[in-house]
């Protein structure tokens, strides 16, 4: 009998110590974009943040629209996305505290070497998209309500090609919401929408030898960061409308008392510090810089 009591006491002690340890562990939940994750940047900087602060970051990678909805539902502590207008709306509606400008790169139109739409060398995204549509050359859209998808839709609306507006219903945790998006006429023919992240979209585009819109960071990671490389080239770049800015927003603790605002604020302060910004600037693949820091303009190779 005494042995049984001793065994029960030991088990209860282990459970108590495990629960205490878990409660004390500092974990920050962050919803971010697949482009940020697929670029490899987070794998490079988050271990340094953990070493500096003891805070672990649980990354949930999805499209910007879904990441913002995570924030609106209070499912995370912070969001790291790239759709400026939607970010500002998120804050205006009381879901977030403020937007921290973190970094930028740009979008590029990539496609096969054969270049059936003849857009190679263009620095006019509107003209490039129009040529793709007029030639009915295959184009793959992420179609996932991401920041990249948002940018793509904006470009299509500037081309003058016939557009169609569609509304889809999505159900998440029993809640139904609607997503409205625009696309050129030709869905399912030359225009394909696959509802996938950036990496999966690039892979699909390579397999089918189509055009697509990519953030430069993920493109470089797939082109130069893998042994097999990538059989797609940048064919249109340099247009001002292709700028791609990333922002970080902690959830509003007044609206979401359960959100770990102090940890989110700590991460925001760290990543906008000279060290955090230098790590972003220094992250390269085969000597090619993927992102440019926005919080500390003069950041360079200073991180220690």
C-alpha positions as CSV (number, residue, x, y, z in Angstrom):
1,X,0.0,0.0,0.0
2,X,2.8,2.4,0.9
3,X,4.5,1.6,-2.4
4,X,1.3,2.5,-4.3
5,X,1.0,5.8,-2.4
6,X,4.7,6.5,-3.2
7,X,4.1,5.8,-6.9
8,X,1.1,8.1,-7.0
9,X,3.0,10.9,-5.3
10,X,5.9,10.6,-7.7
11,X,3.5,10.7,-10.7
12,X,1.7,13.7,-9.3
13,X,5.0,15.5,-8.7
14,X,6.2,14.8,-12.3
15,X,2.9,16.1,-13.7
16,X,3.1,19.2,-11.5
17,X,6.7,19.9,-12.5
18,X,5.8,19.4,-16.2
19,X,2.9,21.8,-16.0
20,X,4.9,24.4,-14.1
21,X,7.7,24.2,-16.7
22,X,5.2,24.5,-19.6
23,X,3.5,27.5,-17.9
24,X,6.8,29.2,-17.4
25,X,8.0,28.5,-21.0
26,X,7.8,31.7,-23.1
27,X,6.1,30.9,-26.4
28,X,5.0,33.5,-28.9
29,X,2.4,32.5,-31.5
30,X,3.0,34.2,-34.8
31,X,0.9,33.9,-38.0
32,X,2.9,34.9,-41.0
33,X,3.1,34.4,-44.8
34,X,4.3,31.4,-46.7
35,X,6.6,33.7,-48.6
36,X,8.4,34.7,-45.4
37,X,8.6,31.0,-44.3
38,X,9.6,29.6,-47.7
39,X,12.4,32.1,-48.1
40,X,14.2,30.6,-45.1
41,X,14.6,33.9,-43.3
42,X,12.7,32.8,-40.1
43,X,15.0,29.7,-39.8
44,X,17.9,32.1,-39.8
45,X,16.7,34.7,-37.3
46,X,14.3,33.1,-34.8
47,X,17.0,30.9,-33.2
48,X,19.0,34.1,-32.5
49,X,15.9,35.7,-31.0
50,X,15.4,32.7,-28.8
51,X,19.0,32.7,-27.7
52,X,18.8,36.4,-26.8
53,X,15.4,36.4,-25.0
54,X,14.5,32.8,-24.1
55,X,11.3,33.3,-26.1
56,X,10.3,30.5,-28.6
57,X,8.3,31.6,-31.6
58,X,5.6,29.2,-32.9
59,X,5.2,30.0,-36.6
60,X,2.0,29.4,-38.4
61,X,2.6,30.0,-42.1
62,X,-0.3,30.8,-44.5
63,X,-1.5,33.5,-46.9
64,X,-1.7,37.1,-45.6
65,X,-5.5,37.0,-45.6
66,X,-5.6,33.9,-43.5
67,X,-2.9,35.3,-41.2
68,X,-4.9,38.5,-40.7
69,X,-8.0,36.4,-39.9
70,X,-6.0,34.5,-37.3
71,X,-5.3,37.9,-35.7
72,X,-9.0,39.0,-36.0
73,X,-10.0,35.7,-34.3
74,X,-7.4,36.2,-31.5
75,X,-5.8,32.9,-32.3
76,X,-2.2,34.2,-32.3
77,X,-0.2,36.9,-30.5
78,X,1.3,38.7,-33.5
79,X,1.0,38.8,-37.3
80,X,3.8,39.3,-39.8
81,X,2.3,40.0,-43.2
82,X,2.6,42.0,-46.5
83,X,-0.5,43.8,-47.6
84,X,-0.2,47.4,-46.3
85,X,-3.9,48.5,-46.8
86,X,-5.2,45.4,-45.1
87,X,-2.7,45.9,-42.2
88,X,-3.8,49.4,-41.7
89,X,-7.5,48.4,-41.7
90,X,-6.7,45.6,-39.1
91,X,-5.3,48.3,-36.8
92,X,-8.1,50.8,-37.5
93,X,-10.6,48.2,-36.5
94,X,-8.9,47.7,-33.2
95,X,-7.4,44.3,-33.7
96,X,-3.8,45.4,-33.6
97,X,-1.8,48.0,-31.7
98,X,0.5,49.4,-34.3
99,X,2.4,48.4,-37.5
100,X,6.1,48.0,-37.3
101,X,7.8,48.4,-40.7
102,X,10.2,45.5,-40.9
103,X,11.6,45.0,-44.4
104,X,10.9,45.0,-48.1
105,X,11.8,43.3,-51.3
106,X,9.8,43.3,-54.5
107,X,7.6,41.1,-56.6
108,X,8.8,39.7,-59.9
109,X,7.0,38.1,-62.8
110,X,8.7,34.8,-63.5
111,X,8.2,32.3,-66.4
112,X,9.7,29.8,-68.8
113,X,12.7,30.5,-71.0
114,X,10.5,30.1,-74.1
115,X,8.6,33.2,-72.9
116,X,5.5,32.8,-75.2
117,X,4.1,36.2,-74.3
118,X,7.4,37.9,-75.1
119,X,7.7,39.9,-71.8
120,X,11.4,39.3,-71.1
121,X,13.2,42.5,-70.1
122,X,10.0,44.4,-69.3
123,X,9.9,46.7,-66.3
124,X,6.1,47.4,-66.8
125,X,4.0,44.8,-64.9
126,X,0.8,46.1,-66.4
127,X,2.1,45.7,-69.9
128,X,3.5,42.2,-69.1
129,X,0.2,41.0,-67.6
130,X,-1.7,42.3,-70.6
131,X,0.6,40.5,-73.1
132,X,0.1,37.3,-71.1
133,X,-3.7,37.6,-71.3
134,X,-3.8,38.6,-74.9
135,X,-1.6,35.7,-75.9
136,X,-3.5,33.4,-73.6
137,X,-0.2,32.1,-72.2
138,X,-0.6,30.0,-69.1
139,X,-0.5,31.9,-65.8
140,X,-0.7,30.4,-62.3
141,X,-2.2,32.4,-59.5
142,X,-1.8,31.6,-55.8
143,X,-5.5,32.3,-55.4
144,X,-5.2,32.1,-51.7
145,X,-6.1,35.6,-50.5
146,X,-2.4,36.2,-49.7
147,X,-0.5,39.5,-50.0
148,X,0.9,38.2,-53.3
149,X,-2.6,37.3,-54.6
150,X,-3.8,40.8,-53.5
151,X,-0.9,42.4,-55.5
152,X,-1.6,40.3,-58.5
153,X,-5.3,41.3,-58.5
154,X,-4.3,45.0,-58.4
155,X,-2.1,44.6,-61.4
156,X,-4.8,42.7,-63.4
157,X,-7.2,45.6,-62.8
158,X,-4.8,48.0,-64.5
159,X,-4.5,46.0,-67.7
160,X,-7.9,46.7,-69.2
161,X,-8.5,43.0,-69.9
162,X,-12.0,41.7,-69.1
163,X,-12.3,40.9,-65.4
164,X,-14.6,38.7,-63.4
165,X,-15.4,39.1,-59.7
166,X,-16.1,36.0,-57.6
167,X,-17.1,35.5,-54.0
168,X,-16.2,32.4,-52.1
169,X,-17.3,31.2,-48.7
170,X,-14.8,29.8,-46.3
171,X,-15.6,28.0,-43.0
172,X,-13.1,28.1,-40.1
173,X,-13.9,26.8,-36.7
174,X,-17.6,26.9,-37.4
175,X,-17.5,30.5,-38.6
176,X,-18.5,31.4,-42.2
177,X,-16.8,34.3,-43.9
178,X,-16.6,35.5,-47.5
179,X,-13.7,36.3,-49.8
180,X,-14.2,38.3,-52.9
181,X,-11.5,38.4,-55.6
182,X,-11.0,39.5,-59.2
183,X,-9.4,37.5,-62.0
184,X,-9.1,37.9,-65.8
185,X,-11.6,36.0,-68.0
186,X,-10.2,32.6,-68.9
187,X,-10.2,30.8,-65.5
188,X,-9.5,27.2,-66.1
189,X,-8.3,27.8,-69.6
190,X,-5.0,29.8,-69.6
191,X,-5.5,31.3,-66.1
192,X,-5.1,28.8,-63.3
193,X,-5.9,29.5,-59.6
194,X,-4.5,26.8,-57.2
195,X,-5.1,28.1,-53.7
196,X,-1.5,27.4,-52.6
197,X,1.4,29.1,-50.9
198,X,4.3,30.7,-52.7
199,X,6.6,27.8,-52.7
200,X,3.9,25.4,-54.0
201,X,2.9,27.9,-56.6
202,X,6.4,28.2,-57.9
203,X,6.8,24.5,-58.0
204,X,3.5,24.1,-59.9
205,X,4.5,26.8,-62.3
206,X,7.8,25.1,-63.0
207,X,6.2,21.8,-63.7
208,X,3.7,23.3,-66.1
209,X,6.1,25.9,-67.5
210,X,3.8,28.9,-66.8
211,X,4.1,32.5,-65.7
212,X,3.4,33.5,-62.1
213,X,3.9,36.4,-59.7
214,X,6.4,35.8,-56.9
215,X,8.1,37.7,-54.2
216,X,11.8,38.0,-55.0
217,X,12.9,36.3,-51.7
218,X,11.1,33.0,-52.3
219,X,12.1,33.0,-56.0
220,X,15.8,33.4,-55.1
221,X,15.5,30.7,-52.4
222,X,14.1,28.3,-54.9
223,X,16.4,29.3,-57.7
224,X,19.7,29.3,-55.8
225,X,19.0,27.7,-52.5
226,X,18.3,24.2,-53.8
227,X,20.5,21.6,-55.5
228,X,18.0,21.2,-58.3
229,X,17.6,25.0,-58.9
230,X,14.6,26.3,-60.7
231,X,13.8,26.2,-64.4
232,X,12.0,29.6,-64.4
233,X,13.5,33.1,-65.0
234,X,12.7,36.6,-63.9
235,X,11.1,38.2,-67.0
236,X,9.6,41.4,-65.6
237,X,11.0,43.4,-62.7
238,X,11.7,46.9,-61.5
239,X,8.2,48.4,-61.7
240,X,7.4,50.7,-58.8
241,X,4.0,49.0,-58.3
242,X,5.9,45.7,-57.5
243,X,7.3,46.9,-54.2
244,X,6.6,44.4,-51.4
245,X,6.6,45.7,-47.8
246,X,6.3,43.5,-44.7
247,X,4.8,44.7,-41.5
248,X,4.6,43.2,-38.0
249,X,1.5,43.9,-35.8
250,X,1.0,42.8,-32.2
251,X,-2.5,42.0,-31.2
252,X,-4.4,44.6,-29.2
253,X,-4.3,43.4,-25.5
254,X,-7.4,45.4,-24.7
255,X,-9.4,43.4,-27.3
256,X,-7.6,40.2,-26.7
257,X,-6.5,40.0,-23.0
258,X,-5.3,36.4,-23.5
259,X,-2.8,37.5,-26.2
260,X,0.8,37.6,-25.0
261,X,1.4,41.2,-25.8
262,X,4.6,41.6,-23.7
263,X,6.2,38.8,-25.7
264,X,5.0,40.3,-29.0
265,X,6.3,43.7,-28.0
266,X,9.7,42.1,-27.1
267,X,9.9,40.5,-30.5
268,X,8.8,43.7,-32.3
269,X,11.5,45.7,-30.4
270,X,14.1,43.0,-31.1
271,X,13.5,42.6,-34.9
272,X,13.4,46.4,-35.4
273,X,16.7,46.9,-33.4
274,X,20.0,47.3,-35.2
275,X,20.8,43.6,-34.5
276,X,17.5,42.3,-35.8
277,X,17.6,44.5,-38.9
278,X,21.2,43.5,-39.6
279,X,20.3,39.8,-39.5
280,X,17.7,40.5,-42.1
281,X,20.1,42.5,-44.3
282,X,22.8,39.8,-43.9
283,X,20.5,36.9,-44.9
284,X,21.7,35.9,-48.4
285,X,21.6,32.9,-50.6
286,X,24.7,32.4,-52.8
287,X,25.5,36.1,-52.2
288,X,22.1,37.3,-53.2
289,X,20.2,39.5,-50.7
290,X,16.6,38.5,-50.2
291,X,15.2,41.3,-48.0
292,X,16.1,44.9,-47.2
293,X,15.5,46.3,-43.7
294,X,13.0,49.2,-43.2
295,X,13.2,49.9,-39.5
296,X,16.9,50.7,-39.4
297,X,17.8,52.1,-42.8
298,X,21.6,51.9,-42.2
299,X,21.6,48.3,-41.1
300,X,24.4,46.3,-42.6
301,X,26.6,43.4,-41.5
302,X,26.7,44.4,-37.9
303,X,25.0,41.5,-36.2
304,X,27.1,39.7,-33.6
